[in-house]
Amino acid sequence: MSETLLIGRTLAFAGDPFREGWETVVRHSDRGAVLIRDGLIAATGEADDLRRAHPQAAVVDHGAALISAGFVDAHMHYPQTGIIASWGRRLIDWLNLYTFPEEMRLANPAYAAEVAGRTLDLCLAHGTTTVASFCTIHECSVDALFTAAAARGMAVVAGRTCMDRDTAPAGLRDSARAAVEESARLIARWHGVGRATYAITPRFSPTSTEEQLEGLGALWAAHPDCLMQTHLSEQTDEIAWVRALYPWARDYLDTYERFGLLGPRGVYGHAIHLTAREIARLAEVGAAVVHCPTSNSFIGSGLFDLRGLSVQGGLRVGLATDTGGGSSFSMLRTMAAAYEVAQLRGAAIHPAELWWLATEGAARALGLEGRVGALRPGAVADIVVIDLASTPAIAQRAARAGDLWDALFPTIMMGDDRAVRAVWVAGRLVNG
């Protein structure tokens, strides 16, 4: 039985810093250690204590670098990797100009496999060890992502994107029957196999007919251990579009709720322009919303109310890149954008809160808490080691730090993949 002991600064959480206060839930050591055994975290604690208790362990000493749970990206679109950072106007224009034409290309299994592998390698290079992704309407696009994830040992949430309304282009339009039947086949093929979690995936209600939404709601009822992921209230003109398509609906959320697509394992991307009723219903059922700050800025969608939804609203909130609407694969850059958006709303988000959102908070949004996003015994050993002096600009600022947060915050605001010293997935070193 082989054991590996990682030594460095360690950062973990014993609860939700937004609701319990970061001072209460942070667990930090300047000279801590993480023991890896059989792909899991076997123990955490002080470095000297664990070295004495496990003298046979292979030691990897990272000095002053930070050892953390790997990042969890709770909402992204791997088929859009090739079009990230494409100039666009508003959401619908951007979809029609770039997204839909690129997604049509994933009908080719070889191309889908190429993009899936490239996307996951980019994620790992940036310290992201778990992702939740939309695929395309093509079954092969789902197979490609889960296959690539299995080859890398990664936990991945994904699903076949469903859209049958004539608002979607002909090359990406399915039918209500095909959406349900093919999603059911993919659930049987992938859900719970290895580290794969299936998410039933209507793109959003403007591209699905009521028949399709009803069918997907019934499918979710038959497979309640699956997740359901979609988009909600990203832009004001999108909300107006939904109102025109569904004149009977009380609000945008009602277009999902009416068809059984609202529940505790529901994950709703963006959720910027929510009504009081929508917030109350999401909280009541225990659903999660996902903050995608670089995407919301890039496409001009609006300012997510992080403090209001997580504290006053009582919602589970995750953090995500939303690539390729988002402009970076980096969860460090995503944390920085979340901080900036909150500042524009008059709320200062502490570095501990940002880090929790990118790890355990995002894992909770995906129903994966305790398994990923956590630096504690029993969790899978998905770990990132962060160099807190990765560039001259960051190093000179960190040199003045009086505590962990002074040392960490410059990396949050200015860091990129150069800050990622090492990445472990299921106890195996994959980068570093």
SULPEGI-V445659 format. One record per backbone hydrogen bond with DSSP energy under -0.5 kcal/mol. NH is the residue of the N-H (numbers start at 1). CO is the residue of the C=O. E is the energy in kcal/mol with one decimal. If there is no record, write none. Layout:
# SULPEGI-V445659
NH;CO;E + NH;CO;E
This chain:
# SULPEGI-V445659
4;36;-2.0 + 5;58;-3.4 + 6;4;-0.6 + 6;34;-2.8 + 7;60;-2.6 + 8;32;-2.0 + 9;65;-2.6 + 10;29;-2.3 + 11;67;-1.7 + 12;27;-2.4 + 14;25;-2.3 + 17;15;-0.7 + 19;16;-0.5 + 20;16;-2.7 + 21;17;-1.1 + 24;21;-1.1 + 25;21;-1.4 + 26;22;-1.9 + 27;12;-3.0 + 29;10;-1.7 + 32;8;-2.5 + 32;29;-0.7 + 33;45;-2.2 + 34;6;-2.2 + 35;43;-3.0 + 36;4;-3.3 + 36;34;-0.5 + 37;40;-2.6 + 38;2;-0.6 + 40;37;-2.1 + 41;379;-2.9 + 42;35;-2.9 + 42;40;-0.8 + 43;35;-1.1 + 45;33;-1.7 + 47;31;-2.4 + 50;46;-2.3 + 51;47;-2.3 + 52;48;-1.9 + 53;49;-2.1 + 54;50;-1.7 + 55;52;-0.6 + 57;54;-1.7 + 58;3;-2.8 + 60;5;-2.9 + 61;59;-0.5 + 62;7;-3.4 + 62;60;-0.7 + 65;62;-2.3 + 66;386;-2.8 + 67;9;-4.1 + 68;66;-0.5 + 68;384;-2.5 + 70;382;-2.5 + 71;127;-2.3 + 72;358;-2.8 + 73;130;-2.7 + 74;72;-0.8 + 74;319;-2.1 + 76;132;-1.5 + 77;323;-3.4 + 78;134;-0.8 + 79;134;-0.6 + 80;77;-1.9 + 81;78;-1.8 + 83;80;-1.3 + 84;81;-1.2 + 85;324;-0.8 + 86;83;-0.8 + 94;90;-2.7 + 95;91;-2.6 + 96;92;-2.2 + 97;93;-2.9 + 98;94;-2.3 + 99;94;-1.5 + 100;95;-3.0 + 102;98;-1.8 + 103;99;-2.7 + 104;100;-1.7 + 105;101;-0.7 + 105;102;-1.0 + 106;103;-1.3 + 107;104;-1.5 + 108;105;-1.6 + 109;107;-0.7 + 112;108;-2.5 + 113;109;-2.3 + 114;110;-2.0 + 115;111;-2.5 + 116;112;-2.6 + 117;113;-2.3 + 118;114;-2.2 + 119;115;-2.7 + 120;116;-2.3 + 121;117;-2.1 + 122;118;-2.2 + 123;119;-2.4 + 124;120;-2.6 + 125;121;-2.2 + 126;122;-1.1 + 126;123;-0.8 + 127;124;-1.8 + 128;123;-2.7 + 129;71;-2.1 + 129;127;-0.6 + 130;71;-1.4 + 131;155;-1.2 + 132;73;-2.0 + 133;157;-3.1 + 134;76;-2.3 + 135;159;-1.7 + 141;138;-1.3 + 142;138;-0.9 + 142;139;-0.8 + 143;139;-2.3 + 144;140;-2.3 + 145;141;-1.5 + 146;142;-2.4 + 147;143;-2.4 + 148;144;-2.2 + 149;145;-2.5 + 150;146;-2.4 + 151;147;-2.0 + 152;148;-1.0 + 152;149;-0.6 + 153;149;-0.8 + 153;150;-0.7 + 154;149;-2.3 + 155;129;-0.8 + 156;154;-0.5 + 156;195;-1.2 + 157;131;-2.7 + 158;197;-1.9 + 159;133;-0.9 + 161;136;-1.2 + 162;201;-2.4 + 164;207;-0.6 + 165;207;-1.9 + 168;165;-2.1 + 172;169;-2.0 + 173;170;-1.3 + 174;163;-2.3 + 179;175;-2.7 + 180;176;-1.8 + 181;177;-2.8 + 182;178;-2.9 + 183;179;-1.7 + 184;180;-2.3 + 185;181;-1.9 + 186;182;-2.2 + 187;183;-2.3 + 188;184;-2.2 + 189;185;-1.8 + 190;186;-2.4 + 191;186;-0.6 + 191;187;-1.5 + 192;196;-2.2 + 193;190;-2.5 + 194;192;-0.6 + 196;193;-2.0 + 197;156;-2.3 + 199;158;-2.4 + 200;227;-2.8 + 201;160;-0.6 + 203;162;-1.9 + 207;204;-2.3 + 208;205;-1.4 + 213;209;-2.4 + 214;210;-2.5 + 215;211;-2.2 + 216;212;-2.6 + 217;213;-2.3 + 218;214;-2.1 + 219;215;-2.0 + 220;216;-2.4 + 221;217;-2.1 + 222;218;-1.6 + 223;219;-1.1 + 224;221;-0.5 + 226;223;-2.0 + 227;198;-2.2 + 228;265;-2.0 + 229;200;-2.2 + 230;267;-1.9 + 231;203;-0.8 + 232;269;-2.2 + 239;235;-1.9 + 240;236;-1.9 + 241;237;-1.8 + 242;238;-2.4 + 243;239;-2.3 + 244;240;-1.9 + 245;241;-2.1 + 246;242;-2.6 + 249;246;-1.8 + 255;251;-0.6 + 255;252;-1.6 + 256;253;-1.5 + 257;253;-2.7 + 258;254;-2.4 + 259;256;-1.1 + 260;257;-1.7 + 261;256;-2.6 + 266;263;-1.9 + 267;228;-3.0 + 268;288;-2.5 + 269;230;-2.8 + 269;267;-0.6 + 270;290;-2.4 + 271;232;-2.4 + 271;269;-1.4 + 272;233;-1.9 + 273;233;-1.6 + 274;272;-0.8 + 279;275;-2.3 + 280;276;-2.3 + 281;277;-2.5 + 282;278;-2.7 + 283;279;-2.3 + 284;280;-2.4 + 285;281;-2.1 + 286;282;-0.8 + 287;282;-2.1 + 288;266;-2.5 + 289;316;-2.5 + 290;268;-2.0 + 291;318;-3.0 + 296;292;-2.4 + 297;293;-1.9 + 298;294;-2.4 + 299;295;-2.7 + 301;296;-2.6 + 302;296;-0.8 + 304;302;-0.6 + 306;304;-1.4 + 309;305;-2.6 + 310;306;-2.2 + 311;307;-2.3 + 312;307;-0.9 + 313;308;-3.1 + 315;309;-2.7 + 316;287;-1.0 + 318;289;-2.3 + 319;357;-0.8 + 320;291;-2.1 + 322;75;-2.1 + 325;322;-1.4 + 326;322;-2.8 + 334;330;-1.6 + 335;331;-2.3 + 336;332;-2.3 + 337;333;-2.3 + 338;334;-2.2 + 339;335;-2.3 + 340;336;-2.2 + 341;337;-2.6 + 342;338;-2.1 + 343;339;-2.1 + 344;340;-1.9 + 345;341;-1.0 + 345;342;-0.5 + 346;343;-1.6 + 347;342;-2.9 + 349;347;-0.6 + 350;348;-0.5 + 353;350;-0.6 + 354;350;-2.0 + 355;351;-2.5 + 356;352;-2.2 + 357;353;-2.1 + 358;354;-1.6 + 359;355;-0.6 + 359;356;-1.1 + 361;356;-3.6 + 362;356;-0.6 + 362;357;-0.9 + 363;359;-2.0 + 364;360;-2.5 + 365;361;-2.0 + 366;362;-1.2 + 367;364;-1.6 + 368;363;-3.0 + 371;368;-1.9 + 372;368;-1.8 + 376;374;-0.9 + 378;41;-2.7 + 379;376;-1.9 + 380;371;-2.1 + 381;39;-2.6 + 382;380;-2.5 + 383;381;-0.7 + 383;424;-2.0 + 384;68;-2.5 + 385;422;-2.8 + 386;66;-3.2 + 386;384;-0.5 + 387;385;-0.5 + 387;419;-3.3 + 388;386;-0.6 + 390;387;-0.7 + 395;391;-3.2 + 396;392;-2.4 + 397;393;-1.2 + 398;394;-3.1 + 399;395;-2.0 + 400;397;-1.4 + 401;398;-1.9 + 407;403;-1.7 + 408;404;-2.5 + 409;405;-2.6 + 410;406;-0.6 + 411;408;-0.8 + 412;408;-1.9 + 413;409;-2.4 + 414;410;-2.3 + 415;411;-2.3 + 419;416;-2.1 + 420;417;-1.2 + 421;385;-2.5 + 421;419;-1.0 + 422;385;-1.3 + 423;431;-2.9 + 424;383;-3.1 + 425;428;-2.8 + 427;381;-2.3 + 428;425;-1.7 + 430;423;-2.7 + 431;423;-1.4
